[in-house]
Amino acid sequence: MAVIAFQGRPGAYSDLACRQARPGWTTLPCPTFADAIDAVHDGRADEALLACENTLAGRVPDIHSLLPDAGLHIVGEYFQRVEHCLLGVAGAKIEDVRRIHTHPVALGQVRKLISELGVEPVVQFDTAGAAEMVAQWGRTADAAIASSLAAELNGLMVLRSNVEDASHNTTRFYRVARKPCIPSPERTDVLTTLLMRVGNCPGALYAALGGFSRHGINMTRIESYMLDGSFAATQFLMDVEGHPAQAPLAAALAELEQVSDDLRILGVYPSSLSRRA
């Protein structure tokens, strides 16, 4: 049976995303993103699903540092709506809750609930891990913010669903594998993820990105970060619309090669239907 790895405990939102992105596959929980990448390399998993950005929390820093040297290929993307649930032990009622346990990012996304209930927010390492602890403690005063899957796996009750402050809370994931799975150049729904470096001098970024504009290439994402603690050069991770074998993107990449360093393609893959929903 095919296996897909993710970072987190069983029942994490990444686990839920894996089950929906790859129905019927076995999910493999891993302590860190690096462990999930290693699981693909050593054959314990066929793919990994790596969170790369969230509409509320922004980019996932670990992925930006790990992905360039991971030696894997991006073969797809997946969008997971984050629907936080308030979870308690069997027999608990909302009025019993005195403490809410979850990951710090999730705590920041349920401020209205915390204020409404007047409870103590308690930081834990993981949403699903918080659900595990609440189940182990068996106390009605302790609740967790986690997914409905975490409730199912840990025998907890959903005291209230969709307790997040913002309804647009969505996480985007890269699906990565050992081998590329490049779609046909005839497709019009293709994304290409690129990595490049530019020097820290006037006009360097303008020169590097100008080709995309000249050839009508839409850039859907760009992230920058320093290399090895140096201010002398900056690395950019970009998602652009188009296939490298299609004339417009091919021309833009040819120009980019002339003005940037270490240009690499990390993946060519179909865009998610969620982008067009």
N, C-alpha and C positions, 0 to 999 in steps of 0.2 A: 504494500500500500504506500502511496506517495506521502511524503512528510514535508511540512512547512514549519520553519522555526520562527520564533518571535522572542523579543525581550520582555520578561515579566513572569509573573506567577500565573498558574491556571485560573482562567476567569478574567484576566486583564482585558482591557479594551483591544489590545493587539491580538489576544487569543480569539476574541469575538470577530475581529476583522479577518483573521486567517480563516475561520470557519465559513465566513460569508464570501470571501474572495476565492477560496478553494474548497467548495463543498465536497464532503466525502474524504478529504485528506486528514491525516493525523497531525495534530498540532504538537510542537515540541517547545515547551517553555525553556528559556535560557536566562541565566542571571544578568547578563549584560548584552549590549549590542555586539560586542566583539565575539562573545560566545556564540551568538546566533550566526554570525558570519563564519566562524570556525566550523560550526555544525554543517554548513553547506560545503565547505572546502573538504572536510574529512568524510563526507558521504552519509552522515547521520540524517541529513535533510536534503531534499531535492531543491528547495527554495527557502528563502527567508523573507519575511515581511518586516520592513524597517520604517518606523515612523520618521518622517522628515520635516513636517511642519504642521502647525495647528492654527486655526483661524483666530484663536484667542491668545495662545502662548507664544506664537511665532515659530521660529525654526528650532529644530532639535540639534543642539550643538554637537553631540556625540557623533551623529551621522555625518556631519560635515567634515569632521576630522578623520573618521574611519573610512568612509566610502572611497575617497580617492585612491587609497592603497589597499583596498579590500581584495582586489583581483577578481571581482565578480562583475556580472553584467546586469544592468537594469533591464528587466523584460516586461515590466508593466507597472501600473500605478493603481492605487485603490483609495477611495475616500470612505472614511468611517464616521458616521454621525455619532457624537459622544452624548449619550443619554444617561446622566447620572441618576442613580436610585439610592434612596435611603434604606439601608438594610439593617434589620434587627433579628434577634433570636426568636424562636417560636414562642408565641404568647405575648410578645412585647407590643406595646402601644406607643404611638408617637409621644404622648405625654410622659412616658417613662424615661425617655432619652435625656441624658445629662451630658454625654460626651460624644462627639462625632470624630471618627478616625478616618484618615485618608491621606493620599499623597498631597504635598503642599500646593501643587498646581490645581488639583481638584478642589482643595479648600478655598482657593481664590475664586473659583467658579460657582460656589454655592453660598456666597456671603449673605444673600437675602434669607435663605433658609436658616442659617446660623443665627441671624438677628431675630427672625421670627420666633424661633424656638428658645432663644436665650441659652444656648448650650455652649460647652467648652470645645473649641476646635483643637484636635490633637494630631500633630503631624506624624505620619507613618511613611515607610519607604515606598509603598506601592498601594494602589487601590485594591487590587485583589488580595494582597498580603494583609491589608487592614480587615477585609472580610474574613479571611482565615482566622485572624486573631479574635475578632468578635465572636465567631462561632466557637472557638476554643474556650473563651472566657465564660460564655453562657450567661452573661449578665444583661438584664433588660435595660440598664442605664447606659450601656455602650452600644453605639450603632456605627455603621460604616457607610461611606459614600463609594459606590462601586457599580459595576454593571449588573444587569439582570442575570447574566451568565454566572457571575461570581456568587450570586444568591443561590442559583440552582446547584452549583458545584459544592457549596458549603452548607447547604441545608438551612439557609436564612430566609426570612420573610421580607418581601418588598413592602416597606411601610408607606413609601410614597415614590412615584415614578417621576421622571423628568424634573428633577429639583434644581437643574442648572439655571443660572441667571440668564444666559443667552441661548436662544434657540438655534443659533447658527454655529454652535461649537462642533467643529469638524476637524478630524485629523487626516492628513494625506500620508500615504505610505508608498515607498518604492518596493516592488517585488524584484528580488535579485536571485540569480542562478549562476551556476558555473559556466554555462555556455549561453551565448546570445540567442535570441529568438527574434530575428529582425523581420518585421512585416514587409509586405510587398511595396515597392515604390509607387505602385498605382493607387495605394490608399491615400486618402486625404485627411485621415484622423490620426496622424503620427506625431509623436513628440521625440525630440532628441535632447539628451542631457550631455552637456559639455563641461569640461574643466580647462581653465587656461590661467596663465600668469601674465601680468603686465608690470612694467617698471613704474616706480613712483616718480613720474616726471610729467610736466604739463602736456595735456592732450593725449596721454597714453591710452586712457580708457575710451575717449572719444574716437581715436583712430581704430581701436580694436572693435568697437561696437558699431561703427558707422556702416559697415558692410551689410549688417542685418537690415538697417533702414533702407539702404539703397536698393536692396533686392527684395524688399517687401516681406521680410521675415518677422513674424510676431514673437516677441520674447515674453513668456508667461511667468518667468521667475529668474531673479539674479541675486545671488548672495556673495558677499565678499568676506575674506578673513586673511589676517596676516600669516606669513609663513615663518615658522621657527622663531617667533618673537622678533622678527626684523621689520623695520619700517621701510625697507628698500624696495620691497616688491609685495604685491597683493595677488592672492589667488581668487578666482571667481568660479562659482558653480552656477550654471545656467540651464534652464529648460527653454527650448525654442520649438515652435511649431514647424513641422516639415521633416522630410526624409533626406539624409545626406546624398542619396542617389538622384534626388530631384534637382533640376537645374538651379532654381533660386537659392536653395540652401547650399548646394555644392559651390556656387560662386561666392556666397558669403563666407564660407569656410576657407576657401582659397585665399581670400583677402585677409581673413583673420590669422592665417598661418604666417603671413608676412610681417605682422605687427605684434604678435604675442609669442610667449614661450610656453613650451610644454602643453600644447593643445592636445586634449584627449577626448574621445567620445566614450562616455560611460554607459550609454544605452540608447537604443532606438526601439521604440515600442508604441503600441496603440494607446491613444489617450482614453481616459475613462469616460464612459457615458455620463457620469455625474457632471462633467464639465459642460455638457450640453443640455442638462436637465432644466 
